């Protein structure tokens, strides 16, 4: 099952610190921001790593499939690897 968000939302999966293999760490803890991987979006590429306001992430379930989304306005920035 694939979820296609409307233009002002993105389908994401938050990145847990242990899954990031130590590549992503905050200088000091912040309960407001988290890293997330883009699953589906009209604004970003699938697989992009974004920093989003964690309190804006919403989760819903449809036919036993769970989806996490957040509004594009919750995106603080996009992390890109140096080439």
C-alpha positions in Angstrom: 0.0 0.0 0.0 1.4 3.4 -0.9 0.3 6.7 0.6 0.5 9.8 -1.6 0.4 13.0 0.5 -1.2 16.3 -0.6 1.2 19.1 -1.7 1.5 20.6 1.8 2.4 17.3 3.5 5.2 14.8 3.3 5.2 11.1 4.3 8.2 10.5 6.6 9.8 8.0 8.8 11.7 9.4 11.8 15.3 8.3 12.1 16.2 6.8 15.4 19.6 7.6 16.8 20.7 4.0 16.9 19.6 3.5 13.3 21.7 6.5 12.2 24.9 4.7 13.3 26.1 7.8 15.1 26.1 9.9 12.0 23.4 12.2 13.4 23.8 13.7 16.9 22.6 16.9 18.5 25.1 19.1 20.2 22.5 19.3 23.0 19.2 17.5 23.3 16.2 19.1 21.7 12.8 17.7 22.2 11.5 19.9 19.4 13.6 18.7 16.4 14.2 15.3 14.9 15.7 13.8 11.7 13.3 12.1 9.3 13.7 10.2 6.1 11.3 11.2 3.2 9.2 8.3 2.0 6.8 10.2 -0.3 6.6 13.9 -1.1 5.7 16.4 -3.8 8.4 18.8 -2.5 11.4 16.6 -1.6 13.0 13.4 -3.0 12.4 10.0 -1.5 15.3 9.2 0.8 16.2 12.8 1.6 17.1 13.4 5.3 15.1 16.3 6.8 15.2 18.0 10.1 11.6 18.5 11.2 9.7 19.8 14.2 8.9 16.6 16.0 5.7 17.9 17.6 4.2 18.4 14.1 4.6 14.7 13.2 1.2 13.0 12.9 0.6 9.2 12.7 -2.5 7.5 11.5 -3.4 3.9 10.7 -5.4 2.6 7.7 -6.0 -1.1 7.2 -3.4 -2.0 9.8 -0.8 0.1 7.9 0.7 3.0 9.9 1.8 6.2 8.3 3.7 9.2 9.7 3.2 12.6 8.0 4.1 16.2 8.8 3.3 19.4 7.1 6.0 20.9 4.8 5.9 24.0 7.1 7.5 21.7 9.9 10.6 21.2 7.8 13.6 23.1 9.2 16.1 22.0 6.6 17.4 19.2 4.3 20.7 17.5 5.1 22.9 16.9 2.0 26.1 15.0 1.8 29.1 17.0 0.5 30.2 15.8 -2.9 
